[in-house]
Amino acid sequence: MATPAANAVVLLIGSADAPDLRDWLGSAGIDVIPRRPDDTPDGLRGYTAAILDGRSDDTAAFNACRRLAQRPTEDRCPLVFVTADEAVVSRLVAYESGADIVLPRSVTRSEVIAQVHALERWQRVRGALADSAAEAQLFNQRLQQAYKQIEIDLALARRLQVSFLPQSLPAVGRIRFAVNYRPCGQVGGDFYDVFRLDEQHVGFYVADAMGHGVPASLLTVFLKKVVQPKEVRGSTYRLVPPEEVLARVNRELIAQALAEQPFITMVYGLLNCHDGRLRLARAAHPHPLYLPQVGEPVEWQSAGALLGIFEAEYPAMERRLKPGDKLLVYTDGVSAGPEPGVRPDPIFAAALEHRGLPIESFVERVSQDLAATGPQRDDCTLLGVEFLL
């Protein structure tokens, strides 16, 4: 953008026998550059306005106006046409020729000077707006670069988080697992794991850090570290009961003394894959849904507070899966957060409809049915367990 001149500069195009416009402008301290209609400049940048004096030869002035009006926007200035007469037709022709302002033949000195000063102010405003637009464009480019970097960082965070999830689920004896995991964004606050502990036992858990995005995903990485389901002492080991696992996770979270309190729910299970005995503990998580081979689904309810808030106990429950039974453990993104004691009908209906399917197909179809009930507003994880016949 050219720097505005100290004085207004007007390109005056017309015949030499009508000098009054030049005299008027010059007497007001306005710089005047006179040109004949057949000698118009290639560009108009730097001029406050171009005044086309058509009073003595309107045809030549109309032609000059048309040529100047064809200049690119960035190489133009306002075109002011002074008509040869007062007729409306003459004014219309001037506008059709590309004039921005049309003045009558009877225009006075004061009107001409006022018009030029108004255009000078308009040009300055236009320049300021152009500068602001350029700054906005630069800011937008930088913002786009920042967004692009955020997308790259989120993609990396997603790959790292996914790397902490099990790449395959163990099959021990007649026990089979399947999972459907759908984060709400690039990274999620849901986390799950299934791991073989010895020849007979498998541990598993599903956790949900409230919210989604990077802060919630960092808490799920923390869980991966602090969940210790097995204590090895020399040549012996002990499988840590679920209630102890949750109590330790709770203590570790409290010890972090985070500026913002985390809100994490979790279900941890220890399953004997030979006889189906299952020990579960729950920390404010949606209740697991038990599907017997025959009969109505049942929520396995137990007490348990949120993790990371205060010292608490997480009493365990003991149940037994029988051949043909299934168990679903899911996050509240699946069930839309049902109130305690209120049956989440969509998941019950979907589980009943598809419970005859093998566990992988069962989990997939249930997840599809739930996704069809409305837009996804939170991370969704659905972990299924089946005791084969």
Beta strands, then each sheet from edge to edge (+ up, - down):
strand 1: 9-13
strand 2: 31-35
strand 3: 49-53
strand 4: 79-82
strand 5: 101-103
strand 6: 175-182
strand 7: 190-196
strand 8: 201-209
strand 9: 230-233
strand 10: 236-239
strand 11: 264-272
strand 12: 277-283
strand 13: 289-291
strand 14: 298-299
strand 15: 317-320
strand 16: 326-330
strand 17: 380-387
sheet 1: 2+ 1+ 3+ 4+ 5+
sheet 2: 6+ 17- 16+ 13- 14+
sheet 3: 7+ 8- 11+ 12- 15+
sheet 4: 9+ 10-
end
